[in-house]
Amino acid sequence: MATYLDWYGCATFSLRTSGMTIFLDAYIDRPEGAQGTGLTASDITEADYILIGHSHFDHLWGAERIIENTDATLIGSYESVRVMETLGVPLDRMICVAGGETIDLGPDVTVSVHPSQHSCVWSHAQMDEPDVVCLGDLGVHWHEQQDRFVELMKYLTTETSEATRAHLQESQPGHSDRGDGGALIYLIETPEGSVLFQDTSGRYDGIMGELKPDVAILAAAGRGNINGEPIQGSLAQFVAQQVDLLRPQSVVFGHHDNWMPGFSIPVNTEPIISEIENLPFDVTVLEPGYLEGTTILPL
Ligand SMILES: [Zn+2]
């Protein structure tokens, strides 16, 4: 038996393990001109579970169609479940979590859920390259973050292409602007080893320091959030700090393709890999392309 990972672009993956298909996020559709698989969520015909990292459209949207076309059960925050309920997904196909839960996915596979943080998306418009050192923006309280988020939305709805704007409109039914819903990270335990899934560049140091996955799927985009404050440093440093906390044997990046041109950038992973290579232990960086069915376990 082995565990395989398929990347669907952005932070969406599917994990095939112990005869099950577990989606990690569900965002598969893309605006015209974006990088991606060319598939839509309607093309997915096999899924047993969908684990949602947070409620933003670029993670959650599409789950409603995967659930309709498969027997999948969604596991996500109360907000993710609320959004899906407004799209007509039956409540008995969803499990609400907030962190602290361990759920049996099958006889040999479990997932544990842990609270996490969202990247400091309020702090920037278009994303920076991963070796750009970002300083400041410390101690910015909720109201100012909201004001800056409104500025970002203004930017996205005026400065991006028509295709991107149309995509933004289409992808937000049921959201009515209630935010990320609280970010979660998941630790999936399989007979061959464990896999951590993070879909946005944020963390609680105390929580991440307790988790010891064999494989870590880590978001590699945006301004990192450490315990609620923006990293004073680069994205490359942020990702490498997490590798240091988790000490996995291998790392896979997510969220680093150009999934929404005008906001995202195709992240050059080289500076991130050099930061990881500077750590005083061995870790393998896997960089699968789309839908390559990469064997990630056993190592
Ligand atoms: Zn998000």
Residues whose N, C-alpha, C, O or C-beta is under 5 A from the ligand:
A	BS01	ZN	H56
